[in-house]
Amino acid sequence: MSRRRQYPTFPFVGVGILIKKDERYLMIKRAAEPDKGLWTVPGGLIEVGEKAADAAAREVLEETGLLVDVGERLGVVDKIVYDDEGKVLYHFIIMFYSATPVGGELQAMDDALDARWVTLEELQEYELSKSLVQIMNEIGLLNA
């Protein structure tokens, strides 16, 4: 079976983590495709044998240096990106979780060009990934 992310033969399963501290949310600027240069939440693929919540905590640490307590699952988003010819370029199933920071120092690491805490009002100034906008709309944080 192929494990390539572009033009996959099966969907990849990943996590996205919405971390809230006071009235601000942690956003990262992606360093790699898909969504390179867009703002989103920390996240990544679940490894074989890894529970989804454990993957969420690991991805946050790898991308931001923060330790988190992973909370509830907020929802699931199908991220399917097509190329110009209509072929599936990327296909991810992303489970979004809430989390609370409990330690570490915030820094952009791994797949993050930048990381910062922003309010919901400030998010209007950021170019967000479509999957993040979708889940934030579904849970009532953004107005569609």
A tleap script that builds the chain and sets N, CA, C and O, in Angstrom:
source leaprc.protein.ff14SB
mol = sequence {
  NMET SER ARG ARG ARG GLN TYR PRO THR PHE
  PRO PHE VAL GLY VAL GLY ILE LEU ILE LYS
  LYS ASP GLU ARG TYR LEU MET ILE LYS ARG
  ALA ALA GLU PRO ASP LYS GLY LEU TRP THR
  VAL PRO GLY GLY LEU ILE GLU VAL GLY GLU
  LYS ALA ALA ASP ALA ALA ALA ARG GLU VAL
  LEU GLU GLU THR GLY LEU LEU VAL ASP VAL
  GLY GLU ARG LEU GLY VAL VAL ASP LYS ILE
  VAL TYR ASP ASP GLU GLY LYS VAL LEU TYR
  HIE PHE ILE ILE MET PHE TYR SER ALA THR
  PRO VAL GLY GLY GLU LEU GLN ALA MET ASP
  ASP ALA LEU ASP ALA ARG TRP VAL THR LEU
  GLU GLU LEU GLN GLU TYR GLU LEU SER LYS
  SER LEU VAL GLN ILE MET ASN GLU ILE GLY
  LEU LEU ASN CALA
}
set mol.1.N position { 0.829 -1.203 0.000 }
set mol.1.CA position { 0.000 0.000 0.000 }
set mol.1.C position { 0.866 1.258 0.000 }
set mol.1.O position { 1.895 1.313 0.673 }
set mol.2.N position { 0.459 2.218 -0.726 }
set mol.2.CA position { 1.200 3.473 -0.810 }
set mol.2.C position { 0.939 4.339 0.420 }
set mol.2.O position { -0.191 4.425 0.901 }
set mol.3.N position { 1.997 4.981 0.923 }
set mol.3.CA position { 1.866 5.887 2.064 }
set mol.3.C position { 2.117 7.332 1.630 }
set mol.3.O position { 2.358 8.195 2.474 }
set mol.4.N position { 2.064 7.601 0.342 }
set mol.4.CA position { 2.326 8.963 -0.098 }
set mol.4.C position { 1.119 9.853 0.195 }
set mol.4.O position { -0.031 9.428 0.090 }
set mol.5.N position { 1.411 11.078 0.561 }
set mol.5.CA position { 0.338 12.008 0.913 }
set mol.5.C position { -0.298 12.628 -0.328 }
set mol.5.O position { -1.510 12.840 -0.361 }
set mol.6.N position { 0.504 12.918 -1.341 }
set mol.6.CA position { -0.070 13.442 -2.580 }
set mol.6.C position { -0.562 12.276 -3.430 }
set mol.6.O position { 0.103 11.247 -3.546 }
set mol.7.N position { -1.720 12.455 -4.011 }
set mol.7.CA position { -2.366 11.433 -4.826 }
set mol.7.C position { -2.404 10.100 -4.069 }
set mol.7.O position { -1.881 9.094 -4.548 }
set mol.8.N position { -3.024 10.102 -2.892 }
set mol.8.CA position { -3.031 8.893 -2.059 }
set mol.8.C position { -3.961 7.816 -2.618 }
set mol.8.O position { -4.851 8.091 -3.423 }
set mol.9.N position { -3.728 6.589 -2.166 }
set mol.9.CA position { -4.599 5.478 -2.531 }
set mol.9.C position { -5.646 5.226 -1.452 }
set mol.9.O position { -6.547 4.410 -1.640 }
set mol.10.N position { -5.531 5.922 -0.326 }
set mol.10.CA position { -6.512 5.853 0.762 }
set mol.10.C position { -6.407 7.131 1.576 }
set mol.10.O position { -5.378 7.805 1.524 }
set mol.11.N position { -7.445 7.482 2.329 }
set mol.11.CA position { -7.387 8.695 3.147 }
set mol.11.C position { -6.467 8.504 4.347 }
set mol.11.O position { -6.309 7.394 4.854 }
set mol.12.N position { -5.873 9.587 4.786 }
set mol.12.CA position { -5.065 9.604 5.997 }
set mol.12.C position { -5.916 10.153 7.137 }
set mol.12.O position { -6.753 11.031 6.931 }
set mol.13.N position { -5.694 9.629 8.341 }
set mol.13.CA position { -6.446 10.086 9.509 }
set mol.13.C position { -5.529 10.916 10.389 }
set mol.13.O position { -4.431 10.493 10.750 }
set mol.14.N position { -6.006 12.107 10.725 }
set mol.14.CA position { -5.202 13.004 11.538 }
set mol.14.C position { -6.019 13.682 12.609 }
set mol.14.O position { -7.219 13.447 12.751 }
set mol.15.N position { -5.336 14.534 13.362 }
set mol.15.CA position { -5.960 15.299 14.433 }
set mol.15.C position { -5.622 16.771 14.266 }
set mol.15.O position { -4.579 17.134 13.723 }
set mol.16.N position { -6.530 17.607 14.746 }
set mol.16.CA position { -6.315 19.040 14.857 }
set mol.16.C position { -6.702 19.420 16.279 }
set mol.16.O position { -7.677 18.893 16.816 }
set mol.17.N position { -5.956 20.321 16.891 }
set mol.17.CA position { -6.174 20.603 18.297 }
set mol.17.C position { -6.440 22.090 18.507 }
set mol.17.O position { -5.589 22.932 18.220 }
set mol.18.N position { -7.627 22.397 19.009 }
set mol.18.CA position { -8.028 23.767 19.303 }
set mol.18.C position { -7.705 24.034 20.773 }
set mol.18.O position { -8.376 23.531 21.674 }
set mol.19.N position { -6.668 24.834 20.992 }
set mol.19.CA position { -6.158 25.085 22.340 }
set mol.19.C position { -6.574 26.481 22.769 }
set mol.19.O position { -6.280 27.466 22.092 }
set mol.20.N position { -7.255 26.552 23.894 }
set mol.20.CA position { -7.738 27.833 24.407 }
set mol.20.C position { -7.019 28.169 25.710 }
set mol.20.O position { -6.865 27.328 26.596 }
set mol.21.N position { -6.585 29.422 25.795 }
set mol.21.CA position { -5.944 29.944 27.009 }
set mol.21.C position { -6.548 31.316 27.252 }
set mol.21.O position { -6.395 32.222 26.434 }
set mol.22.N position { -7.227 31.466 28.367 }
set mol.22.CA position { -7.993 32.687 28.639 }
set mol.22.C position { -9.000 32.859 27.501 }
set mol.22.O position { -9.810 31.962 27.270 }
set mol.23.N position { -8.974 33.958 26.803 }
set mol.23.CA position { -9.904 34.161 25.678 }
set mol.23.C position { -9.177 34.112 24.339 }
set mol.23.O position { -9.653 34.665 23.348 }
set mol.24.N position { -8.029 33.452 24.312 }
set mol.24.CA position { -7.234 33.372 23.083 }
set mol.24.C position { -7.050 31.915 22.661 }
set mol.24.O position { -7.090 30.997 23.480 }
set mol.25.N position { -6.849 31.737 21.366 }
set mol.25.CA position { -6.656 30.415 20.772 }
set mol.25.C position { -5.284 30.359 20.114 }
set mol.25.O position { -4.804 31.353 19.568 }
set mol.26.N position { -4.663 29.190 20.171 }
set mol.26.CA position { -3.339 29.025 19.584 }
set mol.26.C position { -3.462 28.730 18.092 }
set mol.26.O position { -4.134 27.783 17.686 }
set mol.27.N position { -2.807 29.549 17.294 }
set mol.27.CA position { -2.775 29.371 15.846 }
set mol.27.C position { -1.332 29.173 15.407 }
set mol.27.O position { -0.407 29.768 15.961 }
set mol.28.N position { -1.161 28.317 14.392 }
set mol.28.CA position { 0.152 28.153 13.785 }
set mol.28.C position { 0.049 28.451 12.297 }
set mol.28.O position { -1.003 28.286 11.680 }
set mol.29.N position { 1.158 28.891 11.745 }
set mol.29.CA position { 1.249 29.108 10.300 }
set mol.29.C position { 1.978 27.901 9.712 }
set mol.29.O position { 3.128 27.626 10.055 }
set mol.30.N position { 1.284 27.181 8.816 }
set mol.30.CA position { 1.827 25.931 8.280 }
set mol.30.C position { 3.034 26.156 7.382 }
set mol.30.O position { 3.068 27.075 6.564 }
set mol.31.N position { 4.036 25.276 7.564 }
set mol.31.CA position { 5.263 25.344 6.778 }
set mol.31.C position { 5.233 24.422 5.563 }
set mol.31.O position { 6.058 24.559 4.660 }
set mol.32.N position { 4.280 23.479 5.535 }
set mol.32.CA position { 4.253 22.483 4.458 }
set mol.32.C position { 2.847 22.346 3.887 }
set mol.32.O position { 1.864 22.758 4.503 }
set mol.33.N position { 2.777 21.767 2.715 }
set mol.33.CA position { 1.490 21.476 2.082 }
set mol.33.C position { 0.838 20.290 2.776 }
set mol.33.O position { 1.558 19.474 3.352 }
set mol.34.N position { -0.455 20.148 2.754 }
set mol.34.CA position { -1.384 21.150 2.214 }
set mol.34.C position { -1.518 22.343 3.169 }
set mol.34.O position { -1.188 22.246 4.350 }
set mol.35.N position { -1.991 23.428 2.655 }
set mol.35.CA position { -2.243 24.659 3.419 }
set mol.35.C position { -0.979 25.404 3.818 }
set mol.35.O position { -0.997 26.163 4.787 }
set mol.36.N position { 0.110 25.210 3.100 }
set mol.36.CA position { 1.351 25.930 3.379 }
set mol.36.C position { 1.074 27.432 3.384 }
set mol.36.O position { 0.467 27.967 2.457 }
set mol.37.N position { 1.531 28.101 4.445 }
set mol.37.CA position { 1.374 29.539 4.563 }
set mol.37.C position { 0.061 29.985 5.181 }
set mol.37.O position { -0.109 31.167 5.479 }
set mol.38.N position { -0.873 29.057 5.379 }
set mol.38.CA position { -2.153 29.399 6.001 }
set mol.38.C position { -2.073 29.186 7.513 }
set mol.38.O position { -1.228 28.442 8.011 }
set mol.39.N position { -2.970 29.854 8.221 }
set mol.39.CA position { -3.056 29.709 9.670 }
set mol.39.C position { -4.072 28.635 10.019 }
set mol.39.O position { -5.138 28.546 9.410 }
set mol.40.N position { -3.730 27.830 10.999 }
set mol.40.CA position { -4.594 26.752 11.453 }
set mol.40.C position { -4.214 26.412 12.888 }
set mol.40.O position { -3.496 27.171 13.540 }
set mol.41.N position { -4.686 25.288 13.374 }
set mol.41.CA position { -4.322 24.826 14.708 }
set mol.41.C position { -3.273 23.727 14.577 }
set mol.41.O position { -3.139 23.134 13.506 }
set mol.42.N position { -2.528 23.444 15.642 }
set mol.42.CA position { -1.569 22.342 15.570 }
set mol.42.C position { -2.291 21.039 15.221 }
set mol.42.O position { -3.461 20.851 15.554 }
set mol.43.N position { -1.574 20.154 14.549 }
set mol.43.CA position { -2.166 18.874 14.208 }
set mol.43.C position { -1.270 18.077 13.303 }
set mol.43.O position { -0.221 18.546 12.862 }
set mol.44.N position { -1.699 16.858 13.031 }
set mol.44.CA position { -0.935 15.981 12.155 }
set mol.44.C position { -1.544 14.598 12.121 }
set mol.44.O position { -2.649 14.373 12.615 }
set mol.45.N position { -0.811 13.682 11.534 }
set mol.45.CA position { -1.316 12.331 11.337 }
set mol.45.C position { -1.179 11.485 12.597 }
set mol.45.O position { -0.255 11.656 13.392 }
set mol.46.N position { -2.123 10.574 12.750 }
set mol.46.CA position { -2.072 9.594 13.825 }
set mol.46.C position { -1.139 8.475 13.382 }
set mol.46.O position { -1.235 7.992 12.254 }
set mol.47.N position { -0.239 8.062 14.268 }
set mol.47.CA position { 0.684 6.978 13.958 }
set mol.47.C position { 0.024 5.632 14.248 }
set mol.47.O position { -0.877 5.549 15.082 }
set mol.48.N position { 0.464 4.592 13.571 }
set mol.48.CA position { -0.065 3.249 13.772 }
set mol.48.C position { 0.122 2.854 15.238 }
set mol.48.O position { 1.219 2.970 15.783 }
set mol.49.N position { -0.958 2.388 15.869 }
set mol.49.CA position { -0.918 1.975 17.259 }
set mol.49.C position { -1.113 3.099 18.259 }
set mol.49.O position { -1.094 2.865 19.468 }
set mol.50.N position { -1.300 4.309 17.770 }
set mol.50.CA position { -1.447 5.488 18.632 }
set mol.50.C position { -2.923 5.859 18.751 }
set mol.50.O position { -3.644 5.868 17.753 }
set mol.51.N position { -3.368 6.160 19.950 }
set mol.51.CA position { -4.732 6.648 20.142 }
set mol.51.C position { -4.805 8.084 19.656 }
set mol.51.O position { -3.821 8.823 19.708 }
set mol.52.N position { -5.989 8.473 19.183 }
set mol.52.CA position { -6.161 9.817 18.616 }
set mol.52.C position { -5.812 10.912 19.624 }
set mol.52.O position { -5.125 11.870 19.269 }
set mol.53.N position { -6.264 10.795 20.859 }
set mol.53.CA position { -5.974 11.818 21.872 }
set mol.53.C position { -4.480 11.889 22.166 }
set mol.53.O position { -3.948 12.971 22.416 }
set mol.54.N position { -3.800 10.744 22.140 }
set mol.54.CA position { -2.346 10.746 22.351 }
set mol.54.C position { -1.641 11.427 21.182 }
set mol.54.O position { -0.665 12.151 21.380 }
set mol.55.N position { -2.130 11.199 19.972 }
set mol.55.CA position { -1.564 11.861 18.797 }
set mol.55.C position { -1.747 13.374 18.908 }
set mol.55.O position { -0.862 14.141 18.528 }
set mol.56.N position { -2.891 13.794 19.426 }
set mol.56.CA position { -3.152 15.224 19.592 }
set mol.56.C position { -2.116 15.855 20.522 }
set mol.56.O position { -1.543 16.895 20.198 }
set mol.57.N position { -1.876 15.233 21.670 }
set mol.57.CA position { -0.890 15.767 22.622 }
set mol.57.C position { 0.509 15.773 22.012 }
set mol.57.O position { 1.253 16.738 22.183 }
set mol.58.N position { 0.871 14.707 21.304 }
set mol.58.CA position { 2.192 14.626 20.675 }
set mol.58.C position { 2.379 15.707 19.617 }
set mol.58.O position { 3.417 16.367 19.578 }
set mol.59.N position { 1.377 15.890 18.760 }
set mol.59.CA position { 1.483 16.883 17.693 }
set mol.59.C position { 1.626 18.297 18.253 }
set mol.59.O position { 2.405 19.095 17.732 }
set mol.60.N position { 0.875 18.609 19.314 }
set mol.60.CA position { 0.995 19.937 19.923 }
set mol.60.C position { 2.420 20.149 20.431 }
set mol.60.O position { 3.014 21.202 20.197 }
set mol.61.N position { 2.966 19.157 21.123 }
set mol.61.CA position { 4.322 19.269 21.648 }
set mol.61.C position { 5.335 19.428 20.520 }
set mol.61.O position { 6.222 20.278 20.600 }
set mol.62.N position { 5.211 18.615 19.469 }
set mol.62.CA position { 6.157 18.677 18.351 }
set mol.62.C position { 6.093 20.001 17.598 }
set mol.62.O position { 7.120 20.482 17.118 }
set mol.63.N position { 4.914 20.597 17.485 }
set mol.63.CA position { 4.769 21.813 16.690 }
set mol.63.C position { 4.903 23.095 17.483 }
set mol.63.O position { 5.234 24.141 16.925 }
set mol.64.N position { 4.644 23.024 18.801 }
set mol.64.CA position { 4.611 24.274 19.578 }
set mol.64.C position { 5.443 24.259 20.861 }
set mol.64.O position { 5.661 25.315 21.454 }
set mol.65.N position { 5.910 23.099 21.298 }
set mol.65.CA position { 6.637 23.008 22.553 }
set mol.65.C position { 5.757 23.018 23.785 }
set mol.65.O position { 6.266 23.041 24.906 }
set mol.66.N position { 4.433 23.001 23.598 }
set mol.66.CA position { 3.511 23.043 24.733 }
set mol.66.C position { 3.039 21.649 25.128 }
set mol.66.O position { 2.853 20.772 24.285 }
set mol.67.N position { 2.854 21.472 26.421 }
set mol.67.CA position { 2.202 20.285 26.959 }
set mol.67.C position { 0.747 20.641 27.167 }
set mol.67.O position { 0.435 21.723 27.664 }
set mol.68.N position { -0.155 19.731 26.787 }
set mol.68.CA position { -1.590 20.012 26.904 }
set mol.68.C position { -2.326 18.844 27.524 }
set mol.68.O position { -1.897 17.693 27.447 }
set mol.69.N position { -3.451 19.178 28.142 }
set mol.69.CA position { -4.446 18.182 28.520 }
set mol.69.C position { -5.467 18.173 27.392 }
set mol.69.O position { -6.120 19.183 27.131 }
set mol.70.N position { -5.603 17.046 26.731 }
set mol.70.CA position { -6.541 16.924 25.617 }
set mol.70.C position { -7.939 16.713 26.175 }
set mol.70.O position { -8.155 15.872 27.048 }
set mol.71.N position { -8.882 17.487 25.659 }
set mol.71.CA position { -10.262 17.425 26.113 }
set mol.71.C position { -11.139 16.623 25.173 }
set mol.71.O position { -10.751 15.561 24.687 }
set mol.72.N position { -12.324 17.150 24.928 }
set mol.72.CA position { -13.315 16.435 24.137 }
set mol.72.C position { -13.050 16.536 22.642 }
set mol.72.O position { -12.385 17.455 22.164 }
set mol.73.N position { -13.601 15.544 21.910 }
set mol.73.CA position { -13.558 15.608 20.453 }
set mol.73.C position { -14.629 16.588 20.019 }
set mol.73.O position { -15.788 16.470 20.417 }
set mol.74.N position { -14.238 17.558 19.201 }
set mol.74.CA position { -15.148 18.620 18.774 }
set mol.74.C position { -15.901 18.266 17.504 }
set mol.74.O position { -17.005 18.762 17.281 }
set mol.75.N position { -15.325 17.426 16.678 }
set mol.75.CA position { -15.953 17.066 15.416 }
set mol.75.C position { -14.944 16.498 14.447 }
set mol.75.O position { -13.758 16.386 14.754 }
set mol.76.N position { -15.430 16.143 13.277 }
set mol.76.CA position { -14.604 15.529 12.240 }
set mol.76.C position { -14.804 16.298 10.942 }
set mol.76.O position { -15.929 16.653 10.588 }
set mol.77.N position { -13.715 16.549 10.240 }
set mol.77.CA position { -13.762 17.257 8.965 }
set mol.77.C position { -13.101 16.393 7.892 }
set mol.77.O position { -12.010 15.861 8.099 }
set mol.78.N position { -13.766 16.257 6.753 }
set mol.78.CA position { -13.177 15.596 5.591 }
set mol.78.C position { -12.442 16.658 4.791 }
set mol.78.O position { -13.059 17.592 4.280 }
set mol.79.N position { -11.138 16.521 4.682 }
set mol.79.CA position { -10.332 17.463 3.900 }
set mol.79.C position { -9.905 16.762 2.620 }
set mol.79.O position { -8.993 15.935 2.619 }
set mol.80.N position { -10.584 17.110 1.527 }
set mol.80.CA position { -10.274 16.522 0.228 }
set mol.80.C position { -9.917 17.668 -0.713 }
set mol.80.O position { -10.718 18.573 -0.945 }
set mol.81.N position { -8.704 17.612 -1.246 }
set mol.81.CA position { -8.200 18.655 -2.135 }
set mol.81.C position { -7.980 18.034 -3.505 }
set mol.81.O position { -7.323 17.000 -3.633 }
set mol.82.N position { -8.537 18.677 -4.527 }
set mol.82.CA position { -8.420 18.192 -5.897 }
set mol.82.C position { -7.402 19.020 -6.667 }
set mol.82.O position { -7.224 20.207 -6.396 }
set mol.83.N position { -6.731 18.385 -7.632 }
set mol.83.CA position { -5.826 19.132 -8.496 }
set mol.83.C position { -6.633 19.763 -9.640 }
set mol.83.O position { -7.856 19.635 -9.684 }
set mol.84.N position { -5.958 20.427 -10.541 }
set mol.84.CA position { -6.623 21.121 -11.645 }
set mol.84.C position { -7.352 20.179 -12.598 }
set mol.84.O position { -8.240 20.609 -13.334 }
set mol.85.N position { -6.983 18.894 -12.591 }
set mol.85.CA position { -7.621 17.917 -13.468 }
set mol.85.C position { -8.751 17.162 -12.771 }
set mol.85.O position { -9.356 16.264 -13.357 }
set mol.86.N position { -9.031 17.528 -11.521 }
set mol.86.CA position { -10.103 16.879 -10.782 }
set mol.86.C position { -9.704 15.611 -10.051 }
set mol.86.O position { -10.559 14.914 -9.506 }
set mol.87.N position { -8.407 15.304 -10.034 }
set mol.87.CA position { -7.915 14.137 -9.305 }
set mol.87.C position { -7.700 14.516 -7.841 }
set mol.87.O position { -7.400 15.668 -7.530 }
set mol.88.N position { -7.856 13.534 -6.939 }
set mol.88.CA position { -7.654 13.792 -5.514 }
set mol.88.C position { -6.159 13.968 -5.244 }
set mol.88.O position { -5.373 13.033 -5.398 }
set mol.89.N position { -5.784 15.180 -4.842 }
set mol.89.CA position { -4.394 15.502 -4.527 }
set mol.89.C position { -4.079 15.152 -3.071 }
set mol.89.O position { -3.024 14.590 -2.774 }
set mol.90.N position { -5.005 15.491 -2.164 }
set mol.90.CA position { -4.870 15.167 -0.740 }
set mol.90.C position { -6.223 14.685 -0.228 }
set mol.90.O position { -7.267 15.160 -0.674 }
set mol.91.N position { -6.200 13.733 0.716 }
set mol.91.CA position { -7.431 13.294 1.359 }
set mol.91.C position { -7.102 12.951 2.818 }
set mol.91.O position { -6.418 11.972 3.114 }
set mol.92.N position { -7.616 13.795 3.708 }
set mol.92.CA position { -7.420 13.601 5.143 }
set mol.92.C position { -8.773 13.574 5.841 }
set mol.92.O position { -9.699 14.282 5.446 }
set mol.93.N position { -8.879 12.763 6.869 }
set mol.93.CA position { -10.003 12.788 7.790 }
set mol.93.C position { -9.429 13.325 9.088 }
set mol.93.O position { -8.585 12.681 9.712 }
set mol.94.N position { -9.887 14.512 9.499 }
set mol.94.CA position { -9.290 15.184 10.648 }
set mol.94.C position { -10.272 15.217 11.810 }
set mol.94.O position { -11.373 15.756 11.700 }
set mol.95.N position { -9.852 14.633 12.919 }
set mol.95.CA position { -10.634 14.690 14.151 }
set mol.95.C position { -10.105 15.862 14.979 }
set mol.95.O position { -8.926 15.907 15.329 }
set mol.96.N position { -10.985 16.797 15.281 }
set mol.96.CA position { -10.581 17.966 16.056 }
set mol.96.C position { -10.892 17.757 17.531 }
set mol.96.O position { -11.965 17.278 17.897 }
set mol.97.N position { -9.934 18.126 18.364 }
set mol.97.CA position { -10.058 18.031 19.821 }
set mol.97.C position { -9.831 19.396 20.449 }
set mol.97.O position { -9.154 20.252 19.881 }
set mol.98.N position { -10.408 19.584 21.630 }
set mol.98.CA position { -10.081 20.754 22.436 }
set mol.98.C position { -8.913 20.369 23.332 }
set mol.98.O position { -8.673 19.187 23.574 }
set mol.99.N position { -8.189 21.367 23.822 }
set mol.99.CA position { -7.089 21.106 24.746 }
set mol.99.C position { -6.807 22.358 25.565 }
set mol.99.O position { -7.143 23.477 25.176 }
set mol.100.N position { -6.178 22.127 26.714 }
set mol.100.CA position { -5.776 23.201 27.621 }
set mol.100.C position { -4.275 23.089 27.862 }
set mol.100.O position { -3.782 22.002 28.161 }
set mol.101.N position { -3.536 24.201 27.735 }
set mol.101.CA position { -2.094 24.128 27.987 }
set mol.101.C position { -1.814 23.912 29.481 }
set mol.101.O position { -2.472 24.501 30.340 }
set mol.102.N position { -0.827 23.058 29.771 }
set mol.102.CA position { -0.455 22.778 31.161 }
set mol.102.C position { 1.044 22.955 31.406 }
set mol.102.O position { 1.501 22.823 32.542 }
set mol.103.N position { 1.808 23.251 30.366 }
set mol.103.CA position { 3.244 23.443 30.551 }
set mol.103.C position { 3.947 23.684 29.236 }
set mol.103.O position { 3.337 23.662 28.167 }
set mol.104.N position { 5.246 23.916 29.336 }
set mol.104.CA position { 6.064 24.164 28.152 }
set mol.104.C position { 6.114 25.637 27.801 }
set mol.104.O position { 5.416 26.460 28.394 }
set mol.105.N position { 6.946 25.951 26.834 }
set mol.105.CA position { 7.114 27.321 26.342 }
set mol.105.C position { 6.721 27.363 24.876 }
set mol.105.O position { 7.208 26.560 24.081 }
set mol.106.N position { 5.845 28.291 24.509 }
set mol.106.CA position { 5.382 28.386 23.128 }
set mol.106.C position { 6.517 28.807 22.204 }
set mol.106.O position { 7.179 29.823 22.415 }
set mol.107.N position { 6.720 27.992 21.173 }
set mol.107.CA position { 7.652 28.332 20.103 }
set mol.107.C position { 7.246 27.567 18.852 }
set mol.107.O position { 6.759 26.440 18.935 }
set mol.108.N position { 7.447 28.177 17.705 }
set mol.108.CA position { 7.129 27.515 16.435 }
set mol.108.C position { 8.202 26.460 16.166 }
set mol.108.O position { 9.388 26.774 16.063 }
set mol.109.N position { 7.766 25.208 16.056 }
set mol.109.CA position { 8.688 24.099 15.826 }
set mol.109.C position { 8.143 23.231 14.699 }
set mol.109.O position { 7.029 23.456 14.224 }
set mol.110.N position { 8.919 22.242 14.271 }
set mol.110.CA position { 8.486 21.215 13.338 }
set mol.110.C position { 7.815 21.819 12.107 }
set mol.110.O position { 8.497 22.440 11.292 }
set mol.111.N position { 6.506 21.657 11.947 }
set mol.111.CA position { 5.794 22.075 10.741 }
set mol.111.C position { 5.163 23.463 10.878 }
set mol.111.O position { 4.255 23.806 10.121 }
set mol.112.N position { 5.633 24.256 11.827 }
set mol.112.CA position { 5.041 25.578 12.058 }
set mol.112.C position { 6.050 26.682 11.744 }
set mol.112.O position { 7.157 26.695 12.283 }
set mol.113.N position { 5.656 27.606 10.865 }
set mol.113.CA position { 6.489 28.777 10.580 }
set mol.113.C position { 6.375 29.823 11.680 }
set mol.113.O position { 7.309 30.587 11.926 }
set mol.114.N position { 5.219 29.849 12.340 }
set mol.114.CA position { 4.948 30.831 13.383 }
set mol.114.C position { 3.873 30.231 14.291 }
set mol.114.O position { 3.110 29.359 13.875 }
set mol.115.N position { 3.824 30.702 15.516 }
set mol.115.CA position { 2.790 30.264 16.461 }
set mol.115.C position { 2.459 31.441 17.351 }
set mol.115.O position { 3.352 32.123 17.853 }
set mol.116.N position { 1.155 31.680 17.548 }
set mol.116.CA position { 0.756 32.814 18.393 }
set mol.116.C position { -0.654 32.619 18.940 }
set mol.116.O position { -1.472 31.891 18.377 }
set mol.117.N position { -0.903 33.290 20.048 }
set mol.117.CA position { -2.223 33.296 20.682 }
set mol.117.C position { -3.023 34.448 20.102 }
set mol.117.O position { -2.537 35.578 20.056 }
set mol.118.N position { -4.251 34.175 19.657 }
set mol.118.CA position { -5.091 35.218 19.065 }
set mol.118.C position { -6.520 35.104 19.586 }
set mol.118.O position { -6.988 34.023 19.943 }
set mol.119.N position { -7.195 36.242 19.620 }
set mol.119.CA position { -8.610 36.248 19.999 }
set mol.119.C position { -9.445 35.902 18.769 }
set mol.119.O position { -8.948 35.930 17.643 }
set mol.120.N position { -10.700 35.580 18.989 }
set mol.120.CA position { -11.593 35.299 17.858 }
set mol.120.C position { -11.714 36.516 16.949 }
set mol.120.O position { -11.788 36.373 15.729 }
set mol.121.N position { -11.735 37.710 17.531 }
set mol.121.CA position { -11.827 38.925 16.724 }
set mol.121.C position { -10.587 39.085 15.841 }
set mol.121.O position { -10.703 39.480 14.681 }
set mol.122.N position { -9.413 38.784 16.375 }
set mol.122.CA position { -8.168 38.910 15.609 }
set mol.122.C position { -8.088 37.892 14.475 }
set mol.122.O position { -7.398 38.125 13.482 }
set mol.123.N position { -8.789 36.764 14.614 }
set mol.123.CA position { -8.746 35.733 13.566 }
set mol.123.C position { -9.228 36.251 12.216 }
set mol.123.O position { -8.850 35.717 11.173 }
set mol.124.N position { -10.059 37.287 12.233 }
set mol.124.CA position { -10.569 37.857 10.980 }
set mol.124.C position { -9.431 38.414 10.127 }
set mol.124.O position { -9.587 38.568 8.916 }
set mol.125.N position { -8.290 38.716 10.746 }
set mol.125.CA position { -7.141 39.279 10.032 }
set mol.125.C position { -6.220 38.198 9.468 }
set mol.125.O position { -5.247 38.512 8.783 }
set mol.126.N position { -6.516 36.937 9.746 }
set mol.126.CA position { -5.651 35.826 9.349 }
set mol.126.C position { -6.266 35.046 8.189 }
set mol.126.O position { -7.486 34.909 8.093 }
set mol.127.N position { -5.400 34.539 7.314 }
set mol.127.CA position { -5.861 33.661 6.242 }
set mol.127.C position { -5.867 32.240 6.802 }
set mol.127.O position { -4.815 31.623 6.970 }
set mol.128.N position { -7.062 31.732 7.087 }
set mol.128.CA position { -7.226 30.448 7.769 }
set mol.128.C position { -7.435 29.300 6.785 }
set mol.128.O position { -7.943 29.496 5.682 }
set mol.129.N position { -7.035 28.101 7.203 }
set mol.129.CA position { -7.290 26.911 6.374 }
set mol.129.C position { -8.794 26.654 6.332 }
set mol.129.O position { -9.512 26.970 7.280 }
set mol.130.N position { -9.261 26.080 5.232 }
set mol.130.CA position { -10.686 25.796 5.073 }
set mol.130.C position { -11.186 24.814 6.119 }
set mol.130.O position { -12.305 24.956 6.613 }
set mol.131.N position { -10.373 23.815 6.466 }
set mol.131.CA position { -10.815 22.828 7.452 }
set mol.131.C position { -10.972 23.456 8.831 }
set mol.131.O position { -11.868 23.072 9.582 }
set mol.132.N position { -10.114 24.416 9.175 }
set mol.132.CA position { -10.266 25.110 10.455 }
set mol.132.C position { -11.530 25.956 10.463 }
set mol.132.O position { -12.276 25.948 11.442 }
set mol.133.N position { -11.776 26.681 9.387 }
set mol.133.CA position { -12.993 27.487 9.296 }
set mol.133.C position { -14.217 26.584 9.418 }
set mol.133.O position { -15.176 26.929 10.108 }
set mol.134.N position { -14.188 25.431 8.753 }
set mol.134.CA position { -15.327 24.516 8.805 }
set mol.134.C position { -15.616 24.061 10.232 }
set mol.134.O position { -16.763 24.128 10.672 }
set mol.135.N position { -14.601 23.600 10.964 }
set mol.135.CA position { -14.860 23.100 12.315 }
set mol.135.C position { -15.241 24.243 13.248 }
set mol.135.O position { -16.092 24.062 14.118 }
set mol.136.N position { -14.635 25.405 13.090 }
set mol.136.CA position { -14.996 26.534 13.966 }
set mol.136.C position { -16.420 27.004 13.708 }
set mol.136.O position { -17.105 27.436 14.635 }
set mol.137.N position { -16.875 26.925 12.466 }
set mol.137.CA position { -18.267 27.230 12.168 }
set mol.137.C position { -19.196 26.185 12.799 }
set mol.137.O position { -20.227 26.528 13.378 }
set mol.138.N position { -18.817 24.909 12.678 }
set mol.138.CA position { -19.652 23.832 13.214 }
set mol.138.C position { -19.817 23.913 14.719 }
set mol.138.O position { -20.877 23.567 15.242 }
set mol.139.N position { -18.784 24.366 15.428 }
set mol.139.CA position { -18.876 24.431 16.889 }
set mol.139.C position { -19.290 25.821 17.381 }
set mol.139.O position { -19.337 26.079 18.584 }
set mol.140.N position { -19.589 26.709 16.430 }
set mol.140.CA position { -20.148 28.010 16.792 }
set mol.140.C position { -19.143 29.086 17.180 }
set mol.140.O position { -19.519 30.069 17.818 }
set mol.141.N position { -17.874 28.926 16.812 }
set mol.141.CA position { -16.883 29.951 17.151 }
set mol.141.C position { -16.767 31.038 16.093 }
set mol.141.O position { -16.360 32.159 16.400 }
set mol.142.N position { -17.114 30.726 14.872 }
set mol.142.CA position { -17.077 31.699 13.781 }
set mol.142.C position { -18.473 31.824 13.191 }
set mol.142.O position { -19.290 30.908 13.288 }
set mol.143.N position { -18.724 32.941 12.596 }
set mol.143.CA position { -19.980 33.116 11.858 }
set mol.143.C position { -19.714 32.827 10.395 }
set mol.143.O position { -18.881 33.479 9.765 }
set mol.144.N position { -20.414 31.861 9.863 }
set mol.144.CA position { -20.187 31.432 8.464 }
set mol.144.C position { -20.391 32.559 7.481 }
set mol.144.O position { -20.239 32.361 6.275 }
savepdb mol mol.pdb
quit
